[in-house]
Amino acid sequence: MAAPVLIIGGSGVVGARAARTLHQLHPKLPIVLGARDRDKAGAVARGIDPATVSAARIDLSRPDLGLPADAAFSAVAVFLKDDTLNSLKYAQAHGLPYMSVSSGTFELGPEVAHYIHHPQASAILLGSQWLAGAATLPILHFVREFARVDAIRIGVLLDEQDMGGPAAYADYERIIGKSPHTLVLSGGKYRWIASGDNGSTLVSVDGVPLPAQPYAPFDVISLGAATGARDVRLDIALGESASRRRGAAFSTEIIVELSGRDADGTARQVRHELVHPAGQAALTALGVALGIERLLGLDGRAAPGPGLYFPETLIAPGYMLERLRESGALLERLELAPA
């Protein structure tokens, strides 16, 4: 493939990790790390592979992103909140697949509007589920053991030492701080509940309870549409992960509790625990790398045509789980007594 993938925010903690992960999956794929500081991005590029990874200065205030008129890319991925949406407009203008990962549910409208007005321009992958699909895709694999899934409860533990870089922290502050309400699916109805007044408890993988609060990446709407569950909710806890409590480095935890029924009507409840010892950046990087892989058809299947996509509509849940395990993720399943 002659044209490189443009990763905007590629010099940041998560963007650089995604570039490295994508390079490991497809060593011959050229990548351009786009950033405000080209020198910083260049240093990151050289640390990955100077033969296939390079850097470019990006100016999101400009429709051309400050790039040369003859610049050519195969796809665009964005690791920061682009309030101008010039990155999306650039991708649409050049017919390039596009992936973003930084929006809250309440910010979904502008990207959808640009797709609606230009539906044949490019493939747009909205990857703002928790850690670019690290919860939603495994859950869609887990629910296959139920004949009917009634409730999906997700708890995510973000270690306070694992906030990532400035862009990731800005996303967290914006989504938590600017939206006083959080979307949940409750009793078959989508509801906006008060974020600060509706806290809950997350039980970490070592049994320690931590205060949590509702959070609204795209997982709630993705899983509500995909499973038919009447209750879907995601809560986030910011604190010390189980690995750090036992003296090791921080990790990131995703706790999933599923309630439903077997084919004979028997009620069941199952808890799945997913832990990654490299933290949240590793999971986000993998999700984005697999998204780009699918958008470009690098997995051996035909690339998708122009359209509006979520990760779960492009990436097979079982394939995501396989890649998660290869990357070092640890998974455990526990059968619980039905509530």
BAMARSE-502764 format. One record per residue: y, z, x of N, C-alpha, C in turn; residue in three letters; residue number from 1. Coordinates in steps of 0.02 Angstrom, whole numbers, plus 50000, padded with zeros to 5 digits. Each point is the difference from the previous one (the first is absolute). Layout:
# BAMARSE-502764
- Y|Z|X|Y|Z|X|Y|Z|X|ALA|NUM
...
//
This chain:
# BAMARSE-502764
- 49941|50000|50043|50059|50000|49957|50062|50000|50044|MET|1
- 50044|49950|49991|50057|49992|50044|50057|50049|49984|ALA|2
- 50013|50010|49935|50058|50040|49981|49982|50074|49999|ALA|3
- 50044|50042|50026|49985|50073|50003|50016|50036|49935|PRO|4
- 49971|50059|49993|50018|50046|49946|50063|50038|50022|VAL|5
- 50049|50004|49956|50061|50038|50014|49992|50069|49969|LEU|6
- 50000|50052|50042|49997|50069|49977|50069|50031|50009|ILE|7
- 50035|50011|49945|50067|50029|50002|49993|50076|49999|ILE|8
- 50030|50032|50049|49988|50071|50011|49942|50009|50047|GLY|9
- 49985|49949|50039|49942|50000|50043|50005|50044|50061|GLY|10
- 50060|50025|50015|50007|50046|50057|49994|50073|49979|SER|11
- 49995|50013|49934|49992|50068|49976|49929|50025|50009|GLY|12
- 49989|50064|49984|49935|50031|50010|49945|49964|49962|VAL|13
- 50012|49989|49935|49948|49970|49958|49997|49925|50010|VAL|14
- 50058|49967|50006|50001|49928|50011|49966|49981|50064|GLY|15
- 50012|50037|50054|49967|49986|50064|49925|50011|49994|ALA|16
- 49980|50052|49964|49928|50013|49991|49968|49943|49960|ARG|17
- 50035|49975|49950|49974|49944|49961|49992|49937|50042|ALA|18
- 50050|49987|50043|49996|49942|50044|49940|50006|50047|ALA|19
- 49989|50060|50026|49943|50010|50045|49934|49992|49962|ARG|20
- 49996|50026|49939|49939|49994|49960|49987|49927|49983|THR|21
- 50052|49964|49980|49992|49929|49984|49978|49961|50061|LEU|22
- 50028|50017|50058|49980|49966|50062|49927|50015|50017|HIS|23
- 49978|50060|49988|49929|50017|50013|49953|49961|49955|GLN|24
- 50021|49990|49937|49959|49962|49953|50000|49926|50015|LEU|25
- 50058|49974|50022|50008|49928|50012|50040|49990|50064|HIS|26
- 49967|50005|50057|50035|49999|50065|50040|49936|50014|PRO|27
- 49981|49945|49970|50034|49937|50013|50059|49987|49953|LYS|28
- 50009|50043|49951|50055|49992|49952|50066|50021|50032|LEU|29
- 50049|49955|50006|50064|50021|50028|50039|50044|49952|PRO|30
- 50036|50047|50027|50039|50049|49961|50069|50005|50030|ILE|31
- 50050|50004|49957|50069|50013|50021|50022|50066|49970|VAL|32
- 50021|50047|50042|50025|50064|49977|50075|49994|49990|LEU|33
- 50022|50005|49938|50071|49995|49984|50031|50068|49994|GLY|34
- 50059|50009|50032|50033|50065|49999|50074|49991|50015|ALA|35
- 50040|50051|49985|50071|49997|50018|50008|50001|50075|ARG|36
- 49958|50037|50034|50003|50006|50073|49944|49957|50030|ASP|37
- 50019|49940|50024|49950|49954|50026|49967|50028|50064|ARG|38
- 50038|50035|50041|49971|50027|50061|49945|50050|49985|ASP|39
- 50012|50043|49951|49948|50049|49980|49939|49964|49973|LYS|40
- 50011|49950|49958|49944|49962|49972|49963|49963|50055|ALA|41
- 50037|49975|50049|49968|49964|50056|49955|50046|50040|GLY|42
- 50021|50062|50010|49958|50048|50037|49936|50014|49962|ALA|43
- 50005|50006|49934|49940|50011|49959|49954|49939|50005|VAL|44
- 50030|49941|49995|49960|49938|50002|49962|49994|50066|ALA|45
- 50033|50016|50055|49967|49996|50065|49943|50050|50006|ARG|46
- 50007|50056|49966|49947|50050|50002|49939|49981|49959|GLY|47
- 50008|49951|49955|49943|49976|49960|49966|49941|50034|ILE|48
- 50038|49946|50010|49973|49941|50035|50057|49950|50009|ASP|49
- 50029|49997|50059|50057|49954|50011|49982|49927|49990|PRO|50
- 49937|49983|49999|49980|49930|49991|50006|49978|49927|ALA|51
- 49991|50046|49953|50001|49980|49929|50051|50038|49958|THR|52
- 50029|50053|50027|50048|50041|49962|50068|49996|50033|VAL|53
- 50051|49984|49962|50068|49995|50026|50048|50037|49953|SER|54
- 50065|49996|50015|50050|50038|49961|50057|49955|49979|ALA|55
- 50033|50020|49946|50060|49965|49976|50047|50050|49969|ALA|56
- 50064|49987|50006|50050|50043|49968|50007|49978|49928|ARG|57
- 50001|50050|49955|50005|49986|49928|50063|50032|49973|ILE|58
- 50036|49963|49959|50059|50026|49966|49989|49991|49925|ASP|59
- 49982|50053|49966|49983|49996|49929|50060|49987|49955|LEU|60
- 50060|50003|50028|50060|49985|49960|50010|49925|49991|SER|61
- 49963|49960|50037|50008|49927|49999|49942|49967|49964|ARG|62
- 50013|49949|49959|49945|49965|49966|49951|49968|50048|PRO|63
- 50025|49979|50060|49954|49971|50049|49970|50052|50047|ASP|64
- 50013|50063|49986|49975|50057|50039|50025|49998|50072|LEU|65
- 50049|49958|50015|50025|49993|50068|49954|49961|50045|GLY|66
- 49951|49966|49971|49951|49962|50038|50024|49928|50011|LEU|67
- 49977|49967|50053|50017|49930|50010|49978|49956|49943|PRO|68
- 50036|49946|49988|49984|49955|49944|49931|49970|50007|ALA|69
- 49975|49992|50061|49935|49969|50009|49943|50050|50008|ASP|70
- 50014|50064|49986|49948|50051|50004|49945|49985|49948|ALA|71
- 49938|50009|50019|49944|49986|49955|49951|50058|50001|ALA|72
- 49978|50021|49940|49954|50055|49994|49945|49982|49950|PHE|73
- 49946|50039|50001|49946|49990|49952|50002|50051|49944|SER|74
- 50032|50058|50011|50004|50052|49950|50054|50050|50021|ALA|75
- 50023|50039|49952|50051|50052|50013|49974|50066|49971|VAL|76
- 50001|50053|50042|49983|50067|49977|50058|50046|50017|ALA|77
- 50018|50045|49954|50060|50042|50008|49981|50073|49996|VAL|78
- 50020|50039|50051|49982|50070|50005|50059|50047|49988|PHE|79
- 50051|49976|49969|50056|50043|49984|50029|49977|49934|LEU|80
- 50043|50040|49971|50029|49983|49936|50056|49950|50010|LYS|81
- 49989|49939|49978|50050|49947|50005|50039|49997|49935|ASP|82
- 50056|50035|49997|50039|50003|49938|50031|49933|49982|ASP|83
- 50008|49955|50048|50027|49933|49986|49948|49953|49972|THR|84
- 49937|50015|50013|49944|49955|49987|50007|49932|50034|LEU|85
- 50041|49998|50054|50006|49937|50036|49935|49981|50034|ASN|86
- 49959|50048|50018|49935|49984|50029|49956|49963|49949|SER|87
- 50001|50023|49937|49961|49967|49948|50030|49931|49985|LEU|88
- 50065|49996|49997|50032|49935|49986|49984|49950|50056|LYS|89
- 50000|50024|50062|49984|49957|50057|49928|49974|49994|TYR|90
- 49954|50045|49983|49930|49979|49992|49993|49949|49944|ALA|91
- 50033|50012|49944|49996|49953|49944|50031|49933|50019|GLN|92
- 50056|50001|50034|50034|49938|50019|49957|49957|50046|ALA|93
- 49958|50032|50040|49958|49964|50048|49927|49996|49978|HIS|94
- 49985|50022|49938|49932|49995|49975|49950|50043|50036|GLY|95
- 50022|50059|50023|49957|50043|50041|49972|50058|49960|LEU|96
- 49937|50018|50010|49973|50061|49969|50041|50061|50025|PRO|97
- 50006|50049|49955|50045|50057|50013|49965|50064|49979|TYR|98
- 50009|50052|50040|49972|50066|49983|50051|50054|50014|MET|99
- 50008|50046|49952|50045|50057|50009|49962|50064|49984|SER|100
- 50023|50056|50029|49963|50063|49993|50044|50061|49987|VAL|101
- 50064|49991|49986|50047|50057|50001|50032|50017|49933|SER|102
- 49976|49973|49945|50034|50012|49936|49966|50055|49960|SER|103
- 50040|50038|49964|49974|50046|49950|49990|49962|49935|GLY|104
- 49963|50029|49953|49988|49967|49936|50065|49984|49964|THR|105
- 50049|50044|50005|50063|49989|49966|50041|49944|50032|PHE|106
- 49978|49974|50058|50035|49946|50035|49965|49933|49994|GLU|107
- 49952|49995|49955|49957|49941|49996|50038|49938|49974|LEU|108
- 50050|50011|49959|50032|49945|49963|50028|49943|50042|GLY|109
- 50040|50013|50052|50031|49944|50036|49950|49951|50031|PRO|110
- 49946|50025|50030|49951|49954|50029|49965|49959|49946|GLU|111
- 49984|50032|49944|49969|49964|49945|50047|49947|49973|VAL|112
- 50064|50016|49995|50049|49952|49974|50005|49938|50044|ALA|113
- 49998|50010|50066|50003|49943|50045|49937|49957|49993|HIS|114
- 49943|50031|49988|49940|49960|49988|50006|49961|49935|TYR|115
- 50022|50032|49947|50004|49968|49935|50045|49938|50003|ILE|116
- 50054|50005|50038|50046|49943|50005|49975|49945|50047|HIS|117
- 49953|50017|50044|49974|49950|50048|49924|50008|50005|HIS|118
- 49964|49990|49945|49928|50016|50000|49957|49955|50045|PRO|119
- 50024|49942|50017|49961|49954|50042|50021|50002|50073|GLN|120
- 50044|50046|50018|50027|49999|50068|49950|50025|50052|ALA|121
- 49968|50056|49986|49955|50029|50050|49957|50054|49969|SER|122
- 49951|50022|50038|49959|50058|49980|50036|50064|50020|ALA|123
- 50010|50045|49952|50035|50063|50012|49951|50057|49989|ILE|124
- 49988|50038|50052|49953|50057|49996|50041|50064|50000|LEU|125
- 49999|50035|49944|50035|50064|49993|49952|50055|50022|LEU|126
- 50009|50024|50061|49953|50047|50030|50026|50071|50005|GLY|127
- 50040|50021|49951|50030|50067|50004|49957|50053|49966|SER|128
- 49935|49989|49997|49954|50054|49982|49999|50049|50059|GLN|129
- 49971|50059|49989|49999|50050|50053|49966|49971|50062|TRP|130
- 50036|49998|50056|49975|49975|50064|49970|49931|49992|LEU|131
- 50036|49957|49963|49983|49928|49992|49931|49989|49971|ALA|132
- 49980|50044|49954|49936|49991|49965|49944|50044|50024|GLY|133
- 50014|50047|50045|49947|50042|50029|49968|50046|49949|ALA|134
- 50034|50013|49943|49969|50040|49946|49974|49955|49945|ALA|135
- 50040|49952|49977|49981|49959|49943|49937|49960|50012|THR|136
- 49995|49966|50057|49942|49958|50012|49935|50040|50003|LEU|137
- 49997|50055|50038|49938|50040|49998|49984|50027|49930|PRO|138
- 50051|50020|49963|49988|50026|49933|49967|49947|49956|ILE|139
- 50021|49937|50006|49970|49947|49960|49927|49988|50019|LEU|140
- 49982|50020|50060|49929|49999|50019|49964|50062|49971|HIS|141
- 50032|50058|50005|49969|50062|49976|49986|49999|49925|PHE|142
- 50045|49971|49960|49992|50003|49927|49941|49958|49975|VAL|143
- 49971|49960|50043|49944|49958|49978|49939|50040|49981|ARG|144
- 49996|50064|50021|49942|50040|49980|50007|50028|49930|GLU|145
- 50058|49989|49968|50011|50023|49931|49994|49941|49952|PHE|146
- 49971|50014|49942|50002|49950|49947|50070|49999|49969|ALA|147
- 50032|50058|49998|50069|50005|49975|50036|50052|50041|ARG|148
- 50057|49982|50026|50041|50048|50038|50057|50022|49955|VAL|149
- 50008|50065|49994|50051|50028|49955|50062|50023|50037|ASP|150
- 49990|50032|50059|50057|50029|50035|49993|49989|50075|ALA|151
- 50056|49985|50031|50003|49992|50073|50056|50045|50025|ILE|152
- 49982|50048|50040|50048|50047|50027|50000|49991|50077|ARG|153
- 50057|49981|50028|50005|49987|50071|50045|50052|50032|ILE|154
- 49977|50031|50053|50042|50044|50040|50005|49974|50070|GLY|155
- 50059|49993|50026|50008|49975|50069|50036|50053|50041|VAL|156
- 49972|50014|50058|50030|50050|50045|50029|49963|50060|LEU|157
- 50065|50006|50007|50036|49971|50056|50019|50057|50046|LEU|158
- 49972|50000|50060|50015|50053|50048|50074|49995|50019|ASP|159
- 50033|50057|50004|50072|50000|50016|50014|49974|50070|GLU|160
- 49949|49995|50043|50009|49970|50066|49983|49925|49999|GLN|161
- 49985|49974|49940|49977|49931|49994|50045|49960|49953|ASP|162
- 50064|50011|50004|50047|49966|49956|50014|49928|50021|MET|163
- 49978|49981|50061|50015|49932|50023|50070|49996|50028|GLY|164
- 50027|49939|50001|50067|49989|50028|50054|50007|49948|GLY|165
- 50062|49983|50019|50057|50007|49955|49993|49962|49935|PRO|166
- 49972|49939|50002|49993|49961|49939|49952|50033|49951|ALA|167
- 49944|50026|50025|49951|50034|49957|50030|50063|49970|ALA|168
- 50037|50038|50041|50032|50060|49974|50053|49984|49948|TYR|169
- 50037|49945|50011|50051|49979|49952|49967|49981|49933|ALA|170
- 49942|49967|50003|49965|49983|49938|49980|50063|49962|ASP|171
- 49973|50049|50036|49979|50062|49968|50060|50036|49968|TYR|172
- 50055|50005|50037|50059|50033|49974|50030|49964|49940|GLU|173
- 49999|49933|50004|50029|49961|49945|49959|50006|49936|ARG|174
- 49934|49993|50007|49958|50001|49941|49996|50069|49970|ILE|175
- 49998|50052|50042|50000|50068|49974|50068|50020|49974|ILE|176
- 50053|49981|50037|50066|50025|49985|50038|49962|49946|GLY|177
- 49990|49934|49996|50040|49960|49953|49970|49994|49931|LYS|178
- 49937|50017|49993|49969|49997|49935|49983|50070|49976|SER|179
- 50038|50026|49953|49986|50068|49976|49938|50004|49957|PRO|180
- 49972|49942|49982|49939|49998|49960|49948|49956|50034|HIS|181
- 49937|50014|49984|49943|49966|50031|49955|49973|49945|THR|182
- 49974|49939|50011|49958|49968|49950|49929|50024|50005|LEU|183
- 49971|50020|49944|49929|50016|49995|49972|49966|49938|VAL|184
- 49935|49992|49998|49966|49977|49940|49964|50061|49970|LEU|185
- 50019|50020|49941|49975|50061|49970|49982|49987|49927|SER|186
- 49936|50012|49984|49978|49989|49931|50007|49929|49977|GLY|187
- 49995|49953|50047|50007|49929|49983|50071|49976|49996|GLY|188
- 50049|50043|50015|50070|49981|49997|50033|50009|50069|LYS|189
- 50040|49950|50019|50039|50007|50061|50060|50045|49985|TYR|190
- 50008|50052|50042|50054|50048|49989|50037|50013|50065|ARG|191
- 50064|50010|49995|50041|50022|50058|50008|50075|49994|TRP|192
- 49969|50036|50047|50004|50073|49999|50049|50024|50054|ILE|193
- 50028|50058|49989|50047|50028|50048|49964|50016|50065|ALA|194
- 50024|49971|50055|49966|50008|50064|50001|50072|50024|SER|195
- 50057|50033|49995|50006|50068|50027|49969|50053|49957|GLY|196
- 49992|49987|49935|49976|50052|49955|49927|49992|49982|ASP|197
- 49966|49954|50032|49932|49987|49979|49953|50001|50060|ASN|198
- 50010|50050|50044|49960|50004|50059|49928|50018|49985|GLY|199
- 49958|49991|50049|49929|50015|49993|49974|50026|50066|SER|200
- 49935|50007|50005|49968|50024|50061|49951|49949|50026|THR|201
- 50003|49986|50064|49951|49957|50033|49955|50044|50042|LEU|202
- 49935|49993|49991|49952|50038|50041|49977|49956|50057|VAL|203
- 50019|50019|50061|49984|49960|50059|49925|49998|50012|SER|204
- 49979|49959|50047|49928|49991|50012|49967|50062|50028|VAL|205
- 50039|50048|50025|49971|50063|50023|50008|50056|49949|ASP|206
- 50019|49982|49938|50004|50048|49946|50066|50037|49994|GLY|207
- 50048|49985|50043|50066|50034|49998|50043|49968|49946|VAL|208
- 50027|50039|49953|50044|49972|49949|50071|49991|50027|PRO|209
- 50032|49945|49982|50068|49985|50021|50042|49978|49940|LEU|210
- 50063|50022|49997|50043|49977|49945|50012|49925|50006|PRO|211
- 49999|49966|49943|50010|49927|49999|50047|49982|49943|ALA|212
- 50024|49939|50001|50042|49977|49946|49983|49928|49983|GLN|213
- 50012|49978|49939|49983|49932|49981|50041|49949|50040|PRO|214
- 49969|49945|50014|50030|49948|50042|49980|49933|49969|TYR|215
- 50042|49949|50008|49987|49938|49964|50005|49938|50042|ALA|216
- 49952|49991|50048|49991|49932|50025|49966|49958|49946|PRO|217
- 49977|49941|50016|49975|49955|49948|49929|50017|49977|PHE|218
- 49968|50051|50029|49930|50014|49983|49990|50013|49926|ASP|219
- 50047|50036|49969|49991|50018|49930|49997|49938|49956|VAL|220
- 50046|49953|50010|49999|49940|49958|49942|49954|50019|ILE|221
- 49984|49997|50065|49943|49958|50021|49935|50025|49968|SER|222
- 49986|50065|50007|49938|50027|49975|49998|50003|49924|LEU|223
- 50057|50012|49969|50002|49999|49927|49980|49932|49973|GLY|224
- 50026|49948|50032|49985|49932|49977|49928|49979|50017|ALA|225
- 49975|50023|50057|49936|49976|50025|49940|50036|49969|ALA|226
- 50008|50063|49980|49942|50040|49980|49995|50017|49926|THR|227
- 50056|49999|49965|49999|50022|49931|50001|50075|49992|GLY|228
- 50008|50037|50054|50003|50073|49995|50060|50022|49958|ALA|229
- 49992|50055|49964|50055|50025|49958|50046|50047|50038|ARG|230
- 49976|50026|50056|50040|50046|50040|49997|49980|50073|ASP|231
- 50057|49987|50029|50005|49984|50072|50062|50035|50027|VAL|232
- 49991|50035|50055|50055|50037|50029|49990|50006|50075|ARG|233
- 50055|49996|50037|49998|50010|50073|50049|50057|50017|LEU|234
- 49975|50049|50039|50042|50054|50024|50000|50000|50076|ASP|235
- 50056|50018|50029|50006|50002|50072|50016|50070|50024|ILE|236
- 49968|50019|50054|50014|50064|50034|50023|49984|50071|ALA|237
- 50053|50032|50020|50024|49993|50069|49989|50067|50034|LEU|238
- 49956|50000|50051|49984|50064|50033|49951|49989|50057|GLY|239
- 49962|50052|50015|49954|49999|50056|49932|49973|49977|GLU|240
- 49975|49949|50033|49935|49972|49983|49944|50046|50026|SER|241
- 49940|49990|49972|49944|50043|50018|49983|49994|50074|ALA|242
- 50006|49940|50028|49984|49991|50071|50048|50040|50044|SER|243
- 50063|50002|49981|50048|50037|50041|49990|50076|49992|ARG|244
- 49977|50021|49941|49987|50071|49991|49943|50024|50045|ARG|245
- 49954|49955|50017|49946|50021|50044|50014|49985|50073|ARG|246
- 50063|49981|50016|50021|49993|50069|49998|49930|50027|GLY|247
- 49983|49951|49960|49998|49930|50022|50066|49966|49982|ALA|248
- 50004|49935|50011|50060|49962|49983|50004|49992|49924|ALA|249
- 50059|49980|49975|50008|49989|49928|49956|49943|49977|PHE|250
- 49983|50002|49936|49965|49945|49967|50035|49988|49933|SER|251
- 49978|49949|49965|50026|49989|49932|49941|50004|49952|THR|252
- 50011|50029|49941|49946|50012|49952|50017|49967|49933|GLU|253
- 49950|49969|49970|50004|49974|49932|49943|50031|49960|ILE|254
- 50018|50038|49949|49951|50034|49958|50000|49967|49931|ILE|255
- 49942|49978|49977|49995|49965|49936|49950|50037|49956|VAL|256
- 50021|50018|49940|49954|50029|49951|49996|49953|49940|GLU|257
- 49939|49978|49985|49987|49952|49947|49960|50034|49945|LEU|258
- 50020|49989|49938|49964|50026|49943|49982|49941|49954|SER|259
- 49940|50002|49974|49979|49946|49955|49930|50013|49973|GLY|260
- 49968|49946|49978|49934|50007|49970|49952|49947|50026|ARG|261
- 49936|50019|50002|49947|49953|50017|49986|49955|49940|ASP|262
- 49954|49953|50011|49982|49954|49946|49970|50036|49940|ALA|263
- 49966|50058|50012|49971|50038|49944|50048|50050|49969|ASP|264
- 50063|49999|50022|50051|50043|49971|50008|50067|50035|GLY|265
- 49961|50013|50052|50004|50063|50036|50066|50005|50038|THR|266
- 50034|50056|49991|50064|50011|50034|49988|50016|50074|ALA|267
- 50042|49972|50043|49993|50013|50072|50069|50006|50031|ARG|268
- 50002|50037|50055|50061|50007|50040|49981|49997|50074|GLN|269
- 50034|49958|50037|49984|49989|50071|50064|50007|50041|VAL|270
- 49994|50031|50058|50056|50006|50047|49983|49959|50063|ARG|271
- 50047|49959|50020|49994|49962|50063|50055|50023|50047|HIS|272
- 49982|50011|50062|50048|50020|50052|50001|49947|50054|GLU|273
- 50059|49973|50014|50008|49950|50053|50049|50029|50050|LEU|274
- 49979|50005|50062|50041|50028|50054|50003|49950|50057|VAL|275
- 50060|49989|50025|50006|49958|50059|50031|50040|50056|HIS|276
- 49964|50008|50056|50024|50043|50055|50061|49972|50036|PRO|277
- 50016|49935|49989|50058|49971|50033|50063|50003|49956|ALA|278
- 49994|50029|49941|50059|50010|49958|50017|49941|49956|GLY|279
- 50057|50007|49965|50018|49952|49948|50016|49931|50028|GLN|280
- 50027|49995|50060|50019|49935|50028|49939|49954|50007|ALA|281
- 49943|50029|50019|49940|49960|50010|49977|49969|49934|ALA|282
- 50004|50038|49946|49979|49974|49935|50048|49947|49974|LEU|283
- 50065|50012|50006|50048|49950|49978|49993|49936|50040|THR|284
- 49992|50007|50066|49992|49942|50043|49940|49959|49980|ALA|285
- 49945|50033|49985|49940|49963|49980|50011|49965|49933|LEU|286
- 50031|50034|49952|50013|49968|49935|50042|49938|50006|GLY|287
- 50052|50004|50042|50044|49942|50009|49964|49944|50038|VAL|288
- 49962|50018|50051|49963|49950|50038|49951|49962|49955|ALA|289
- 49965|50036|49957|49953|49968|49954|50037|49959|49948|LEU|290
- 50060|50022|49980|50040|49961|49953|50021|49933|50030|GLY|291
- 50024|50002|50062|50021|49939|50034|49939|49955|50012|ILE|292
- 49945|50030|50021|49938|49962|50010|49981|49961|49937|GLU|293
- 50004|50032|49942|49982|49968|49937|50052|49947|49980|ARG|294
- 50064|50015|50008|50053|49953|49982|49993|49935|50039|LEU|295
- 49977|50005|50062|49993|49941|50043|49930|49970|49999|LEU|296
- 49954|50031|49962|49932|49974|49998|49963|50008|50065|GLY|297
- 50016|50051|50039|49968|50010|50065|49933|50035|49994|LEU|298
- 49981|50019|49939|49935|50033|49989|49946|49950|49981|ASP|299
- 50015|49936|50005|49950|49949|49985|50004|49973|49930|GLY|300
- 50041|50030|49958|50009|49974|49932|50067|49963|49996|ARG|301
- 50007|49958|49949|50062|49963|49992|50058|50048|49988|ALA|302
- 50057|49984|50030|50060|50041|49989|50021|49995|49928|ALA|303
- 50027|50054|49971|50022|49997|49931|50062|49956|49993|PRO|304
- 50007|49970|49942|50059|49960|49986|50059|50042|49981|GLY|305
- 50057|49969|49985|50059|50038|49979|49983|50046|49941|PRO|306
- 50026|50060|50002|49986|50048|49947|50026|50068|50019|GLY|307
- 49992|50047|49954|50020|50069|50010|49937|50042|50000|LEU|308
- 49989|50037|50055|49937|50033|50010|50009|50074|50019|TYR|309
- 49950|50041|49981|49989|50065|50029|49942|49995|50050|PHE|310
- 49994|50047|50046|49944|49996|50049|49932|49994|49967|PRO|311
- 49990|50037|49945|49933|50000|49969|49983|49934|49966|GLU|312
- 50049|49957|49988|49986|49935|49971|49982|49948|50054|THR|313
- 50008|50018|50063|49984|49954|50055|49944|50025|50045|LEU|314
- 49997|50066|50011|49954|50029|50049|49943|50035|49964|ILE|315
- 49939|49984|50018|49942|50031|49969|49996|50074|50020|ALA|316
- 49992|50046|49952|49997|50071|50016|49947|50017|50052|PRO|317
- 49941|49969|49995|49947|50014|50048|50018|49979|50070|GLY|318
- 50037|49945|50006|50022|49976|50066|50050|50049|50030|TYR|319
- 50045|50026|49958|50048|50050|50023|49964|50062|50026|MET|320
- 49950|50023|49963|49963|50059|50022|49964|49988|50067|LEU|321
- 49972|49941|50007|49967|49983|50063|50049|50003|50058|GLU|322
- 50059|49971|49991|50050|50000|50053|50028|50071|50012|ARG|323
- 50005|50040|49947|50022|50069|50009|49953|50039|50044|LEU|324
- 49936|49993|49987|49950|50035|50041|50002|49976|50072|ARG|325
- 50007|49935|50010|50005|49973|50068|50060|50027|50037|GLU|326
- 50054|50014|49963|50061|50024|50032|49998|50075|50015|SER|327
- 49948|50034|49978|49994|50071|50014|50007|50046|49941|GLY|328
- 50009|49973|49939|50006|50042|49941|49934|50035|49985|ALA|329
- 50005|50062|49976|49943|50040|49981|50000|50009|49925|LEU|330
- 49943|49988|49967|49997|50005|49928|49944|50048|49979|LEU|331
- 50013|50040|49949|49950|50045|49973|50004|50000|49924|GLU|332
- 49942|50001|49968|49996|50000|49927|49969|50066|49977|ARG|333
- 50030|50032|49950|49976|50064|49974|49993|49995|49924|LEU|334
- 49942|50018|49974|49990|50002|49928|50025|50066|49973|GLU|335
- 50044|49998|49951|50029|50060|49971|49972|50013|49930|LEU|336
- 50006|50061|49978|49981|50015|49931|50054|49970|49954|ALA|337
- 49980|49966|49946|50050|49970|49955|50046|50054|49971|PRO|338
- 50063|49983|49996|50050|50048|49974|49989|50010|49926|ALA|339
//
